[in-house]
Amino acid sequence: MHWVMWIIWGSIAALILGSYLVDVLTRRKYNLNKQEKTLNQNSAEADALREVERFNNQSGTL
């Protein structure tokens, strides 16, 4: 059972070391807080705004 502990802790250490290396090699250019929207997301947002405007009754003829 001693070897199981080495496998578990070794895997955790490898994940941490690997993520640090990727972070250093990419010069921290990835920002998880602000991501660019994809074309599908932009299209869906535009469709939603059009639908809202279509059913907006506040701009009546009165």
mmCIF file as Biopython writes it, N, C-alpha, C and O atoms, coordinates in Angstrom:
data_model
#
loop_
_atom_site.group_PDB
_atom_site.id
_atom_site.type_symbol
_atom_site.label_atom_id
_atom_site.label_alt_id
_atom_site.label_comp_id
_atom_site.label_asym_id
_atom_site.label_entity_id
_atom_site.label_seq_id
_atom_site.pdbx_PDB_ins_code
_atom_site.Cartn_x
_atom_site.Cartn_y
_atom_site.Cartn_z
_atom_site.occupancy
_atom_site.B_iso_or_equiv
_atom_site.auth_seq_id
_atom_site.auth_asym_id
_atom_site.pdbx_PDB_model_num
ATOM 1   N N  . MET A ? 1  ? 0.813   -1.206 0.000   1.0 0.0 1  A 1 
ATOM 2   C CA . MET A ? 1  ? 0.000   0.000  0.000   1.0 0.0 1  A 1 
ATOM 3   C C  . MET A ? 1  ? 0.856   1.269  0.000   1.0 0.0 1  A 1 
ATOM 4   O O  . MET A ? 1  ? 0.355   2.360  -0.271  1.0 0.0 1  A 1 
ATOM 5   N N  . HIS A ? 2  ? 2.115   1.124  0.298   1.0 0.0 2  A 1 
ATOM 6   C CA . HIS A ? 2  ? 3.008   2.275  0.310   1.0 0.0 2  A 1 
ATOM 7   C C  . HIS A ? 2  ? 3.183   2.862  -1.088  1.0 0.0 2  A 1 
ATOM 8   O O  . HIS A ? 2  ? 3.300   4.076  -1.253  1.0 0.0 2  A 1 
ATOM 9   N N  . TRP A ? 3  ? 3.199   1.994  -2.084  1.0 0.0 3  A 1 
ATOM 10  C CA . TRP A ? 3  ? 3.397   2.464  -3.464  1.0 0.0 3  A 1 
ATOM 11  C C  . TRP A ? 3  ? 2.188   3.228  -3.991  1.0 0.0 3  A 1 
ATOM 12  O O  . TRP A ? 3  ? 2.321   4.057  -4.891  1.0 0.0 3  A 1 
ATOM 13  N N  . VAL A ? 4  ? 1.004   2.953  -3.431  1.0 0.0 4  A 1 
ATOM 14  C CA . VAL A ? 4  ? -0.197  3.675  -3.851  1.0 0.0 4  A 1 
ATOM 15  C C  . VAL A ? 4  ? -0.085  5.143  -3.443  1.0 0.0 4  A 1 
ATOM 16  O O  . VAL A ? 4  ? -0.478  6.037  -4.192  1.0 0.0 4  A 1 
ATOM 17  N N  . MET A ? 5  ? 0.450   5.376  -2.262  1.0 0.0 5  A 1 
ATOM 18  C CA . MET A ? 5  ? 0.634   6.743  -1.800  1.0 0.0 5  A 1 
ATOM 19  C C  . MET A ? 5  ? 1.580   7.502  -2.732  1.0 0.0 5  A 1 
ATOM 20  O O  . MET A ? 5  ? 1.338   8.666  -3.049  1.0 0.0 5  A 1 
ATOM 21  N N  . TRP A ? 6  ? 2.652   6.849  -3.169  1.0 0.0 6  A 1 
ATOM 22  C CA . TRP A ? 6  ? 3.596   7.496  -4.084  1.0 0.0 6  A 1 
ATOM 23  C C  . TRP A ? 6  ? 2.944   7.813  -5.429  1.0 0.0 6  A 1 
ATOM 24  O O  . TRP A ? 6  ? 3.234   8.843  -6.037  1.0 0.0 6  A 1 
ATOM 25  N N  . ILE A ? 7  ? 2.077   6.939  -5.884  1.0 0.0 7  A 1 
ATOM 26  C CA . ILE A ? 7  ? 1.386   7.185  -7.160  1.0 0.0 7  A 1 
ATOM 27  C C  . ILE A ? 7  ? 0.434   8.373  -7.028  1.0 0.0 7  A 1 
ATOM 28  O O  . ILE A ? 7  ? 0.404   9.241  -7.901  1.0 0.0 7  A 1 
ATOM 29  N N  . ILE A ? 8  ? -0.336  8.419  -5.956  1.0 0.0 8  A 1 
ATOM 30  C CA . ILE A ? 8  ? -1.304  9.501  -5.760  1.0 0.0 8  A 1 
ATOM 31  C C  . ILE A ? 8  ? -0.593  10.841 -5.606  1.0 0.0 8  A 1 
ATOM 32  O O  . ILE A ? 8  ? -0.921  11.795 -6.311  1.0 0.0 8  A 1 
ATOM 33  N N  . TRP A ? 9  ? 0.383   10.928 -4.688  1.0 0.0 9  A 1 
ATOM 34  C CA . TRP A ? 9  ? 1.081   12.188 -4.477  1.0 0.0 9  A 1 
ATOM 35  C C  . TRP A ? 9  ? 1.924   12.568 -5.684  1.0 0.0 9  A 1 
ATOM 36  O O  . TRP A ? 9  ? 2.076   13.752 -5.984  1.0 0.0 9  A 1 
ATOM 37  N N  . GLY A ? 10 ? 2.471   11.583 -6.377  1.0 0.0 10 A 1 
ATOM 38  C CA . GLY A ? 10 ? 3.241   11.872 -7.592  1.0 0.0 10 A 1 
ATOM 39  C C  . GLY A ? 10 ? 2.363   12.447 -8.688  1.0 0.0 10 A 1 
ATOM 40  O O  . GLY A ? 10 ? 2.783   13.344 -9.418  1.0 0.0 10 A 1 
ATOM 41  N N  . SER A ? 11 ? 1.143   11.934 -8.808  1.0 0.0 11 A 1 
ATOM 42  C CA . SER A ? 11 ? 0.213   12.461 -9.814  1.0 0.0 11 A 1 
ATOM 43  C C  . SER A ? 11 ? -0.192  13.896 -9.491  1.0 0.0 11 A 1 
ATOM 44  O O  . SER A ? 11 ? -0.258  14.744 -10.380 1.0 0.0 11 A 1 
ATOM 45  N N  . ILE A ? 12 ? -0.460  14.158 -8.229  1.0 0.0 12 A 1 
ATOM 46  C CA . ILE A ? 12 ? -0.829  15.516 -7.823  1.0 0.0 12 A 1 
ATOM 47  C C  . ILE A ? 12 ? 0.331   16.472 -8.078  1.0 0.0 12 A 1 
ATOM 48  O O  . ILE A ? 12 ? 0.132   17.573 -8.593  1.0 0.0 12 A 1 
ATOM 49  N N  . ALA A ? 13 ? 1.547   16.050 -7.716  1.0 0.0 13 A 1 
ATOM 50  C CA . ALA A ? 13 ? 2.719   16.901 -7.939  1.0 0.0 13 A 1 
ATOM 51  C C  . ALA A ? 13 ? 2.961   17.120 -9.425  1.0 0.0 13 A 1 
ATOM 52  O O  . ALA A ? 13 ? 3.344   18.220 -9.826  1.0 0.0 13 A 1 
ATOM 53  N N  . ALA A ? 14 ? 2.747   16.099 -10.253 1.0 0.0 14 A 1 
ATOM 54  C CA . ALA A ? 14 ? 2.932   16.239 -11.696 1.0 0.0 14 A 1 
ATOM 55  C C  . ALA A ? 14 ? 1.918   17.212 -12.288 1.0 0.0 14 A 1 
ATOM 56  O O  . ALA A ? 14 ? 2.266   17.996 -13.172 1.0 0.0 14 A 1 
ATOM 57  N N  . LEU A ? 15 ? 0.670   17.179 -11.820 1.0 0.0 15 A 1 
ATOM 58  C CA . LEU A ? 15 ? -0.341  18.123 -12.295 1.0 0.0 15 A 1 
ATOM 59  C C  . LEU A ? 15 ? 0.009   19.564 -11.927 1.0 0.0 15 A 1 
ATOM 60  O O  . LEU A ? 15 ? -0.119  20.473 -12.747 1.0 0.0 15 A 1 
ATOM 61  N N  . ILE A ? 16 ? 0.448   19.759 -10.693 1.0 0.0 16 A 1 
ATOM 62  C CA . ILE A ? 16 ? 0.806   21.106 -10.256 1.0 0.0 16 A 1 
ATOM 63  C C  . ILE A ? 16 ? 2.019   21.610 -11.024 1.0 0.0 16 A 1 
ATOM 64  O O  . ILE A ? 16 ? 2.029   22.752 -11.483 1.0 0.0 16 A 1 
ATOM 65  N N  . LEU A ? 17 ? 3.033   20.779 -11.168 1.0 0.0 17 A 1 
ATOM 66  C CA . LEU A ? 17 ? 4.232   21.164 -11.901 1.0 0.0 17 A 1 
ATOM 67  C C  . LEU A ? 17 ? 3.921   21.411 -13.378 1.0 0.0 17 A 1 
ATOM 68  O O  . LEU A ? 17 ? 4.426   22.364 -13.971 1.0 0.0 17 A 1 
ATOM 69  N N  . GLY A ? 18 ? 3.095   20.556 -13.964 1.0 0.0 18 A 1 
ATOM 70  C CA . GLY A ? 18 ? 2.717   20.728 -15.369 1.0 0.0 18 A 1 
ATOM 71  C C  . GLY A ? 18 ? 1.949   22.007 -15.600 1.0 0.0 18 A 1 
ATOM 72  O O  . GLY A ? 18 ? 2.194   22.703 -16.585 1.0 0.0 18 A 1 
ATOM 73  N N  . SER A ? 19 ? 1.016   22.339 -14.706 1.0 0.0 19 A 1 
ATOM 74  C CA . SER A ? 19 ? 0.255   23.581 -14.876 1.0 0.0 19 A 1 
ATOM 75  C C  . SER A ? 19 ? 1.153   24.795 -14.694 1.0 0.0 19 A 1 
ATOM 76  O O  . SER A ? 19 ? 0.964   25.800 -15.378 1.0 0.0 19 A 1 
ATOM 77  N N  . TYR A ? 20 ? 2.124   24.728 -13.791 1.0 0.0 20 A 1 
ATOM 78  C CA . TYR A ? 20 ? 3.057   25.835 -13.609 1.0 0.0 20 A 1 
ATOM 79  C C  . TYR A ? 20 ? 3.931   26.013 -14.856 1.0 0.0 20 A 1 
ATOM 80  O O  . TYR A ? 20 ? 4.176   27.141 -15.285 1.0 0.0 20 A 1 
ATOM 81  N N  . LEU A ? 21 ? 4.395   24.919 -15.429 1.0 0.0 21 A 1 
ATOM 82  C CA . LEU A ? 21 ? 5.224   25.002 -16.635 1.0 0.0 21 A 1 
ATOM 83  C C  . LEU A ? 21 ? 4.445   25.581 -17.812 1.0 0.0 21 A 1 
ATOM 84  O O  . LEU A ? 21 ? 4.979   26.398 -18.562 1.0 0.0 21 A 1 
ATOM 85  N N  . VAL A ? 22 ? 3.207   25.173 -17.979 1.0 0.0 22 A 1 
ATOM 86  C CA . VAL A ? 22 ? 2.381   25.726 -19.059 1.0 0.0 22 A 1 
ATOM 87  C C  . VAL A ? 22 ? 2.167   27.213 -18.825 1.0 0.0 22 A 1 
ATOM 88  O O  . VAL A ? 22 ? 2.199   28.002 -19.770 1.0 0.0 22 A 1 
ATOM 89  N N  . ASP A ? 23 ? 1.951   27.599 -17.581 1.0 0.0 23 A 1 
ATOM 90  C CA . ASP A ? 23 ? 1.752   28.999 -17.248 1.0 0.0 23 A 1 
ATOM 91  C C  . ASP A ? 23 ? 2.998   29.823 -17.577 1.0 0.0 23 A 1 
ATOM 92  O O  . ASP A ? 23 ? 2.887   30.926 -18.111 1.0 0.0 23 A 1 
ATOM 93  N N  . VAL A ? 24 ? 4.173   29.297 -17.263 1.0 0.0 24 A 1 
ATOM 94  C CA . VAL A ? 24 ? 5.414   30.017 -17.528 1.0 0.0 24 A 1 
ATOM 95  C C  . VAL A ? 24 ? 5.720   30.038 -19.022 1.0 0.0 24 A 1 
ATOM 96  O O  . VAL A ? 24 ? 6.133   31.070 -19.550 1.0 0.0 24 A 1 
ATOM 97  N N  . LEU A ? 25 ? 5.526   28.921 -19.706 1.0 0.0 25 A 1 
ATOM 98  C CA . LEU A ? 25 ? 5.869   28.847 -21.128 1.0 0.0 25 A 1 
ATOM 99  C C  . LEU A ? 25 ? 4.946   29.693 -21.998 1.0 0.0 25 A 1 
ATOM 100 O O  . LEU A ? 25 ? 5.372   30.188 -23.041 1.0 0.0 25 A 1 
ATOM 101 N N  . THR A ? 26 ? 3.704   29.868 -21.594 1.0 0.0 26 A 1 
ATOM 102 C CA . THR A ? 26 ? 2.780   30.699 -22.372 1.0 0.0 26 A 1 
ATOM 103 C C  . THR A ? 26 ? 2.820   32.150 -21.905 1.0 0.0 26 A 1 
ATOM 104 O O  . THR A ? 26 ? 2.046   32.974 -22.392 1.0 0.0 26 A 1 
ATOM 105 N N  . ARG A ? 27 ? 3.694   32.468 -20.983 1.0 0.0 27 A 1 
ATOM 106 C CA . ARG A ? 27 ? 3.873   33.820 -20.440 1.0 0.0 27 A 1 
ATOM 107 C C  . ARG A ? 27 ? 2.572   34.403 -19.896 1.0 0.0 27 A 1 
ATOM 108 O O  . ARG A ? 27 ? 2.310   35.598 -20.032 1.0 0.0 27 A 1 
ATOM 109 N N  . ARG A ? 28 ? 1.780   33.563 -19.294 1.0 0.0 28 A 1 
ATOM 110 C CA . ARG A ? 28 ? 0.545   33.972 -18.604 1.0 0.0 28 A 1 
ATOM 111 C C  . ARG A ? 28 ? -0.382  34.780 -19.504 1.0 0.0 28 A 1 
ATOM 112 O O  . ARG A ? 28 ? -1.005  35.743 -19.055 1.0 0.0 28 A 1 
ATOM 113 N N  . LYS A ? 29 ? -0.473  34.393 -20.764 1.0 0.0 29 A 1 
ATOM 114 C CA . LYS A ? 29 ? -1.326  35.146 -21.678 1.0 0.0 29 A 1 
ATOM 115 C C  . LYS A ? 29 ? -2.788  34.740 -21.596 1.0 0.0 29 A 1 
ATOM 116 O O  . LYS A ? 29 ? -3.639  35.384 -22.209 1.0 0.0 29 A 1 
ATOM 117 N N  . TYR A ? 30 ? -3.095  33.688 -20.853 1.0 0.0 30 A 1 
ATOM 118 C CA . TYR A ? 30 ? -4.472  33.248 -20.720 1.0 0.0 30 A 1 
ATOM 119 C C  . TYR A ? 30 ? -5.088  33.868 -19.479 1.0 0.0 30 A 1 
ATOM 120 O O  . TYR A ? 30 ? -4.578  33.695 -18.372 1.0 0.0 30 A 1 
ATOM 121 N N  . ASN A ? 31 ? -6.179  34.585 -19.662 1.0 0.0 31 A 1 
ATOM 122 C CA . ASN A ? 31 ? -6.895  35.186 -18.548 1.0 0.0 31 A 1 
ATOM 123 C C  . ASN A ? 31 ? -8.253  34.512 -18.460 1.0 0.0 31 A 1 
ATOM 124 O O  . ASN A ? 31 ? -9.073  34.642 -19.370 1.0 0.0 31 A 1 
ATOM 125 N N  . LEU A ? 32 ? -8.493  33.803 -17.384 1.0 0.0 32 A 1 
ATOM 126 C CA . LEU A ? 32 ? -9.734  33.044 -17.250 1.0 0.0 32 A 1 
ATOM 127 C C  . LEU A ? 32 ? -10.907 33.930 -16.849 1.0 0.0 32 A 1 
ATOM 128 O O  . LEU A ? 32 ? -12.059 33.504 -16.945 1.0 0.0 32 A 1 
ATOM 129 N N  . ASN A ? 33 ? -10.637 35.150 -16.402 1.0 0.0 33 A 1 
ATOM 130 C CA . ASN A ? 33 ? -11.722 36.016 -15.965 1.0 0.0 33 A 1 
ATOM 131 C C  . ASN A ? 33 ? -12.448 36.651 -17.143 1.0 0.0 33 A 1 
ATOM 132 O O  . ASN A ? 33 ? -13.671 36.790 -17.109 1.0 0.0 33 A 1 
ATOM 133 N N  . LYS A ? 34 ? -11.726 37.033 -18.169 1.0 0.0 34 A 1 
ATOM 134 C CA . LYS A ? 34 ? -12.344 37.713 -19.303 1.0 0.0 34 A 1 
ATOM 135 C C  . LYS A ? 34 ? -12.017 36.932 -20.577 1.0 0.0 34 A 1 
ATOM 136 O O  . LYS A ? 34 ? -10.881 36.943 -21.050 1.0 0.0 34 A 1 
ATOM 137 N N  . GLN A ? 35 ? -13.012 36.269 -21.116 1.0 0.0 35 A 1 
ATOM 138 C CA . GLN A ? 35 ? -12.823 35.480 -22.324 1.0 0.0 35 A 1 
ATOM 139 C C  . GLN A ? 35 ? -13.563 36.145 -23.474 1.0 0.0 35 A 1 
ATOM 140 O O  . GLN A ? 35 ? -14.629 36.733 -23.291 1.0 0.0 35 A 1 
ATOM 141 N N  . GLU A ? 36 ? -12.987 36.042 -24.648 1.0 0.0 36 A 1 
ATOM 142 C CA . GLU A ? 36 ? -13.643 36.601 -25.819 1.0 0.0 36 A 1 
ATOM 143 C C  . GLU A ? 36 ? -14.844 35.742 -26.189 1.0 0.0 36 A 1 
ATOM 144 O O  . GLU A ? 36 ? -14.829 34.520 -26.040 1.0 0.0 36 A 1 
ATOM 145 N N  . LYS A ? 37 ? -15.871 36.403 -26.668 1.0 0.0 37 A 1 
ATOM 146 C CA . LYS A ? 37 ? -17.071 35.682 -27.057 1.0 0.0 37 A 1 
ATOM 147 C C  . LYS A ? 37 ? -16.867 35.044 -28.421 1.0 0.0 37 A 1 
ATOM 148 O O  . LYS A ? 37 ? -16.188 35.596 -29.287 1.0 0.0 37 A 1 
ATOM 149 N N  . THR A ? 38 ? -17.461 33.883 -28.596 1.0 0.0 38 A 1 
ATOM 150 C CA . THR A ? 38 ? -17.389 33.220 -29.888 1.0 0.0 38 A 1 
ATOM 151 C C  . THR A ? 38 ? -18.434 33.824 -30.816 1.0 0.0 38 A 1 
ATOM 152 O O  . THR A ? 38 ? -19.296 34.590 -30.386 1.0 0.0 38 A 1 
ATOM 153 N N  . LEU A ? 39 ? -18.348 33.473 -32.080 1.0 0.0 39 A 1 
ATOM 154 C CA . LEU A ? 39 ? -19.297 33.985 -33.063 1.0 0.0 39 A 1 
ATOM 155 C C  . LEU A ? 39 ? -20.711 33.536 -32.734 1.0 0.0 39 A 1 
ATOM 156 O O  . LEU A ? 39 ? -21.660 34.293 -32.942 1.0 0.0 39 A 1 
ATOM 157 N N  . ASN A ? 40 ? -20.873 32.315 -32.221 1.0 0.0 40 A 1 
ATOM 158 C CA . ASN A ? 40 ? -22.204 31.823 -31.840 1.0 0.0 40 A 1 
ATOM 159 C C  . ASN A ? 40 ? -22.781 32.631 -30.685 1.0 0.0 40 A 1 
ATOM 160 O O  . ASN A ? 40 ? -23.977 32.922 -30.665 1.0 0.0 40 A 1 
ATOM 161 N N  . GLN A ? 41 ? -21.930 32.996 -29.715 1.0 0.0 41 A 1 
ATOM 162 C CA . GLN A ? 41 ? -22.410 33.780 -28.590 1.0 0.0 41 A 1 
ATOM 163 C C  . GLN A ? 41 ? -22.824 35.173 -29.035 1.0 0.0 41 A 1 
ATOM 164 O O  . GLN A ? 41 ? -23.837 35.698 -28.573 1.0 0.0 41 A 1 
ATOM 165 N N  . ASN A ? 42 ? -22.043 35.779 -29.937 1.0 0.0 42 A 1 
ATOM 166 C CA . ASN A ? 42 ? -22.406 37.099 -30.451 1.0 0.0 42 A 1 
ATOM 167 C C  . ASN A ? 42 ? -23.711 37.037 -31.227 1.0 0.0 42 A 1 
ATOM 168 O O  . ASN A ? 42 ? -24.552 37.927 -31.101 1.0 0.0 42 A 1 
ATOM 169 N N  . SER A ? 43 ? -23.886 35.997 -32.027 1.0 0.0 43 A 1 
ATOM 170 C CA . SER A ? 43 ? -25.105 35.839 -32.814 1.0 0.0 43 A 1 
ATOM 171 C C  . SER A ? 43 ? -26.321 35.625 -31.905 1.0 0.0 43 A 1 
ATOM 172 O O  . SER A ? 43 ? -27.388 36.187 -32.150 1.0 0.0 43 A 1 
ATOM 173 N N  . ALA A ? 44 ? -26.157 34.821 -30.871 1.0 0.0 44 A 1 
ATOM 174 C CA . ALA A ? 44 ? -27.262 34.554 -29.945 1.0 0.0 44 A 1 
ATOM 175 C C  . ALA A ? 44 ? -27.639 35.820 -29.188 1.0 0.0 44 A 1 
ATOM 176 O O  . ALA A ? 44 ? -28.820 36.068 -28.946 1.0 0.0 44 A 1 
ATOM 177 N N  . GLU A ? 45 ? -26.651 36.618 -28.813 1.0 0.0 45 A 1 
ATOM 178 C CA . GLU A ? 45 ? -26.951 37.865 -28.107 1.0 0.0 45 A 1 
ATOM 179 C C  . GLU A ? 45 ? -27.696 38.839 -29.018 1.0 0.0 45 A 1 
ATOM 180 O O  . GLU A ? 45 ? -28.628 39.513 -28.578 1.0 0.0 45 A 1 
ATOM 181 N N  . ALA A ? 46 ? -27.294 38.913 -30.269 1.0 0.0 46 A 1 
ATOM 182 C CA . ALA A ? 46 ? -27.976 39.796 -31.223 1.0 0.0 46 A 1 
ATOM 183 C C  . ALA A ? 46 ? -29.412 39.327 -31.465 1.0 0.0 46 A 1 
ATOM 184 O O  . ALA A ? 46 ? -30.328 40.146 -31.540 1.0 0.0 46 A 1 
ATOM 185 N N  . ASP A ? 47 ? -29.610 38.014 -31.588 1.0 0.0 47 A 1 
ATOM 186 C CA . ASP A ? 47 ? -30.958 37.474 -31.777 1.0 0.0 47 A 1 
ATOM 187 C C  . ASP A ? 47 ? -31.844 37.784 -30.575 1.0 0.0 47 A 1 
ATOM 188 O O  . ASP A ? 47 ? -33.009 38.147 -30.733 1.0 0.0 47 A 1 
ATOM 189 N N  . ALA A ? 48 ? -31.289 37.640 -29.381 1.0 0.0 48 A 1 
ATOM 190 C CA . ALA A ? 48 ? -32.061 37.909 -28.172 1.0 0.0 48 A 1 
ATOM 191 C C  . ALA A ? 48 ? -32.465 39.383 -28.102 1.0 0.0 48 A 1 
ATOM 192 O O  . ALA A ? 48 ? -33.593 39.708 -27.728 1.0 0.0 48 A 1 
ATOM 193 N N  . LEU A ? 49 ? -31.543 40.265 -28.460 1.0 0.0 49 A 1 
ATOM 194 C CA . LEU A ? 49 ? -31.872 41.697 -28.435 1.0 0.0 49 A 1 
ATOM 195 C C  . LEU A ? 49 ? -32.938 42.036 -29.480 1.0 0.0 49 A 1 
ATOM 196 O O  . LEU A ? 49 ? -33.803 42.877 -29.234 1.0 0.0 49 A 1 
ATOM 197 N N  . ARG A ? 50 ? -32.878 41.391 -30.630 1.0 0.0 50 A 1 
ATOM 198 C CA . ARG A ? 50 ? -33.906 41.630 -31.655 1.0 0.0 50 A 1 
ATOM 199 C C  . ARG A ? 50 ? -35.268 41.153 -31.181 1.0 0.0 50 A 1 
ATOM 200 O O  . ARG A ? 50 ? -36.276 41.823 -31.407 1.0 0.0 50 A 1 
ATOM 201 N N  . GLU A ? 51 ? -35.304 40.003 -30.526 1.0 0.0 51 A 1 
ATOM 202 C CA . GLU A ? 51 ? -36.577 39.472 -30.030 1.0 0.0 51 A 1 
ATOM 203 C C  . GLU A ? 51 ? -37.156 40.383 -28.949 1.0 0.0 51 A 1 
ATOM 204 O O  . GLU A ? 51 ? -38.365 40.616 -28.917 1.0 0.0 51 A 1 
ATOM 205 N N  . VAL A ? 52 ? -36.313 40.894 -28.076 1.0 0.0 52 A 1 
ATOM 206 C CA . VAL A ? 52 ? -36.791 41.794 -27.027 1.0 0.0 52 A 1 
ATOM 207 C C  . VAL A ? 52 ? -37.356 43.057 -27.658 1.0 0.0 52 A 1 
ATOM 208 O O  . VAL A ? 52 ? -38.414 43.541 -27.254 1.0 0.0 52 A 1 
ATOM 209 N N  . GLU A ? 53 ? -36.656 43.584 -28.640 1.0 0.0 53 A 1 
ATOM 210 C CA . GLU A ? 53 ? -37.123 44.812 -29.291 1.0 0.0 53 A 1 
ATOM 211 C C  . GLU A ? 53 ? -38.416 44.577 -30.067 1.0 0.0 53 A 1 
ATOM 212 O O  . GLU A ? 53 ? -39.250 45.476 -30.174 1.0 0.0 53 A 1 
ATOM 213 N N  . ARG A ? 54 ? -38.581 43.386 -30.601 1.0 0.0 54 A 1 
ATOM 214 C CA . ARG A ? 54 ? -39.781 43.067 -31.371 1.0 0.0 54 A 1 
ATOM 215 C C  . ARG A ? 54 ? -41.035 43.082 -30.503 1.0 0.0 54 A 1 
ATOM 216 O O  . ARG A ? 54 ? -42.100 43.517 -30.939 1.0 0.0 54 A 1 
ATOM 217 N N  . PHE A ? 55 ? -40.894 42.606 -29.282 1.0 0.0 55 A 1 
ATOM 218 C CA . PHE A ? 55 ? -42.047 42.514 -28.380 1.0 0.0 55 A 1 
ATOM 219 C C  . PHE A ? 55 ? -42.089 43.652 -27.367 1.0 0.0 55 A 1 
ATOM 220 O O  . PHE A ? 55 ? -42.818 43.580 -26.378 1.0 0.0 55 A 1 
ATOM 221 N N  . ASN A ? 56 ? -41.315 44.690 -27.608 1.0 0.0 56 A 1 
ATOM 222 C CA . ASN A ? 56 ? -41.301 45.847 -26.697 1.0 0.0 56 A 1 
ATOM 223 C C  . ASN A ? 56 ? -42.495 46.731 -27.021 1.0 0.0 56 A 1 
ATOM 224 O O  . ASN A ? 56 ? -42.540 47.350 -28.084 1.0 0.0 56 A 1 
ATOM 225 N N  . ASN A ? 57 ? -43.466 46.793 -26.110 1.0 0.0 57 A 1 
ATOM 226 C CA . ASN A ? 57 ? -44.684 47.569 -26.340 1.0 0.0 57 A 1 
ATOM 227 C C  . ASN A ? 57 ? -44.606 48.963 -25.746 1.0 0.0 57 A 1 
ATOM 228 O O  . ASN A ? 57 ? -45.597 49.693 -25.781 1.0 0.0 57 A 1 
ATOM 229 N N  . GLN A ? 58 ? -43.478 49.352 -25.210 1.0 0.0 58 A 1 
ATOM 230 C CA . GLN A ? 58 ? -43.376 50.652 -24.565 1.0 0.0 58 A 1 
ATOM 231 C C  . GLN A ? 58 ? -43.248 51.785 -25.586 1.0 0.0 58 A 1 
ATOM 232 O O  . GLN A ? 58 ? -43.501 52.942 -25.252 1.0 0.0 58 A 1 
ATOM 233 N N  . SER A ? 59 ? -42.868 51.475 -26.800 1.0 0.0 59 A 1 
ATOM 234 C CA . SER A ? 59 ? -42.723 52.525 -27.819 1.0 0.0 59 A 1 
ATOM 235 C C  . SER A ? 59 ? -43.960 52.517 -28.721 1.0 0.0 59 A 1 
ATOM 236 O O  . SER A ? 59 ? -43.849 52.381 -29.939 1.0 0.0 59 A 1 
ATOM 237 N N  . GLY A ? 60 ? -45.099 52.660 -28.129 1.0 0.0 60 A 1 
ATOM 238 C CA . GLY A ? 60 ? -46.358 52.638 -28.871 1.0 0.0 60 A 1 
ATOM 239 C C  . GLY A ? 60 ? -46.585 53.911 -29.673 1.0 0.0 60 A 1 
ATOM 240 O O  . GLY A ? 60 ? -45.763 54.827 -29.647 1.0 0.0 60 A 1 
ATOM 241 N N  . THR A ? 61 ? -47.698 53.961 -30.379 1.0 0.0 61 A 1 
ATOM 242 C CA . THR A ? 61 ? -47.992 55.111 -31.251 1.0 0.0 61 A 1 
ATOM 243 C C  . THR A ? 61 ? -48.656 56.255 -30.493 1.0 0.0 61 A 1 
ATOM 244 O O  . THR A ? 61 ? -48.908 57.309 -31.076 1.0 0.0 61 A 1 
ATOM 245 N N  . LEU A ? 62 ? -48.943 56.071 -29.213 1.0 0.0 62 A 1 
ATOM 246 C CA . LEU A ? 62 ? -49.622 57.130 -28.452 1.0 0.0 62 A 1 
ATOM 247 C C  . LEU A ? 62 ? -48.688 58.196 -27.981 1.0 0.0 62 A 1 
ATOM 248 O O  . LEU A ? 62 ? -49.116 59.148 -27.330 1.0 0.0 62 A 1 
#
